[in-house]
Amino acid sequence: MPGFVAIFDLSDDTDTSMYIPKKSLTEDDIPTFYALVADTYIVAITSLSPSNPYLIGLTSFDGQVAFFDLRSPESDTFPLHRQRGTPPQQTANF
């Protein structure tokens, strides 16, 4: 099962004087962002806000760690590949 991310705007459009979140989503609400970002289930997700408000970091079930930019998720994805097992032996050449 692939991992999708959906972002919803929870602000109440009727009150423009301040930000008041809605109590819940309705079936009429559609996400402001929806994209496939992982090949398997998403295990953990975090925003890098406030220093990088458009960057999202995630870990998927297959162990992959990725960062993507909400402004262009297709072109700005940075996968970090993990290594299974023990690291290779390094020999010193003196």
Buried (B, 14 or more C-beta within 10 A) or exposed (E): EEBEBEEEEEEEEEEEEEEEEEEEEEEEEEEEEEBEBBEEEBBEBEEEEEEEEBBBBBBBEEEBBBBBBBEEBEEEBEEEEEEEEEEEEEEEEE
